[in-house]
Amino acid sequence: MSSAAPPPAPLGLRRGVALADYTTWRVGGPAQWFAEPDCSAQLQALLQWARAEGLAARVIGAGSNLLVSDAGLEGLTICNRHLQGAALDGSSGLIEAHAGEPIPSLARRAARAGLSGLEWAVGIPGTVGGAAVMNAGAQGGCTAEVLESVTVIDPQRPDQPFQISNQELNFAYRHSRLQHEELVVLTARFRLEAGHDPAELSRRTSANLHSRTSTQPYQQPSCGSVFRNPEPHKAGQLIEGLGLKGLNIGGAQVSPIHANFIVNTGGATASEIDHLIAQVQQQVRGAHGISLHTEVKRLGLSSTT
Ligand SMILES: Cc1cc2nc3c(=O)[nH]c(=O)nc-3n(C[C@H](O)[C@H](O)[C@H](O)COP(=O)(O)OP(=O)(O)OC[C@H]3O[C@@H](n4cnc5c(N)ncnc54)[C@H](O)[C@@H]3O)c2cc1C
């Protein structure tokens, strides 16, 4: 990896940080440069520094939808999980949240404030920024239905934040235009339905969480569903139908509990997970002629699946 000039100390930059510690799959090699900013101004300064050094920069949230190469990542990786905080208005239903705010705790706070619309989000272990990028969703709900707008910055002009409305984000199933543009989400504005019974919302939220934890392998490192559902089929059913539950390569295993999850049973590498993904795709294509596309974002891996 190439080396850049020593950075200014206040940016909190570190070298060679193991990204396995920042992904829920617990795999991923070292980041050439790594930082966890404490505020938006520091995030903007980090992007400015990377730009001045000619380094690629990327922002990650909770790393719950990432497959990061064992070789690690060149350039600057910024984890924004410290950029938390949200203001909820119980009468208008308006929520302003920082991108690093965990979406499950936002869902619980909204329920306690009598705001309905995020009950589905309680079991998704990501951040507000990641939810906006991925159009995260579950149990019939999704981000696109409740998000009004995001404030973003372009790493080429980090000092000029601007807003993008819901309509301009081109939301679709697990998709937004943010997946194809190098924009960094700073904050998100949600509009929920006010005036609901907090006790009933909290009950519904807890029931949603329970139904997920009892049918999905939440105790093992994973990235949730690996494949997008090839409508009208369910990826998990296709995989299970071929008897692939339990199939493993090294420490990577098709979960015996939910076939659309690949779990790290201990010591898995990104390469093993990647090969298992390819093997599942090959078998489903061979048996059904259906191409499974990954929902997880691959960073630093050469082939595309
Ligand atoms: C056990 C488990 C269950 C899951 N269940 C679901 C589910 O039911 N539904 C669902 O939709 N997903 C699910 N997921 C996947 C994942 O939690 C979601 O995709 C989540 O929205 C990702 O958020 P994150 O903060 O972890 O993003 P990351 O994984 O860190 O990043 C995902 C992408 O977003 C980008 N990104 C993140 N933050 C920013 C930002 N601030 N600005 C710009 N780009 C950014 C990253 O660069 C990357 O391209 C599950 C994952 C696990 C581990």
The ligand as an ORCA input file, in Angstrom:
! r2SCAN-3c Opt
* xyz 0 1
  C     -28.326    -10.005     11.794
  C     -28.598     -9.048     10.651
  C     -29.910     -8.854     10.216
  C     -30.171     -7.976      9.161
  N     -31.459     -7.807      8.756
  C     -31.738     -6.929      7.768
  C     -33.089     -6.708      7.357
  O     -34.034     -7.285      7.885
  N     -33.323     -5.809      6.373
  C     -32.308     -5.122      5.769
  O     -32.602     -4.303      4.889
  N     -31.035     -5.325      6.121
  C     -30.724     -6.198      7.111
  N     -29.421     -6.410      7.474
  C     -28.327     -5.733      6.722
  C     -27.891     -4.371      7.290
  O     -28.125     -4.298      8.688
  C     -28.591     -3.200      6.570
  O     -28.295     -3.201      5.191
  C     -28.170     -1.848      7.181
  O     -28.986     -0.847      6.633
  C     -26.708     -1.496      6.921
  O     -26.368     -0.373      7.733
  P     -24.884     -0.137      8.220
  O     -24.844      1.117      9.014
  O     -24.350     -1.338      8.898
  O     -24.146      0.081      6.829
  P     -22.741     -0.537      6.388
  O     -22.868     -2.012      6.288
  O     -21.655      0.006      7.217
  O     -22.627      0.067      4.914
  C     -23.529     -0.346      3.889
  C     -23.314      0.581      2.680
  O     -23.740      1.896      3.039
  C     -22.658      2.813      2.926
  N     -22.796      3.783      4.025
  C     -23.020      3.539      5.342
  N     -23.155      4.691      6.027
  C     -22.997      5.677      5.103
  C     -23.027      7.108      5.187
  N     -23.224      7.756      6.340
  N     -22.835      7.811      4.048
  C     -22.629      7.174      2.864
  N     -22.598      5.835      2.724
  C     -22.774      5.096      3.838
  C     -21.388      1.977      3.007
  O     -20.300      2.581      2.368
  C     -21.839      0.708      2.283
  O     -21.803      0.870      0.874
  C     -29.116     -7.284      8.527
  C     -27.787     -7.479      8.982
  C     -27.543     -8.355     10.031
  C     -26.122     -8.526     10.513
*
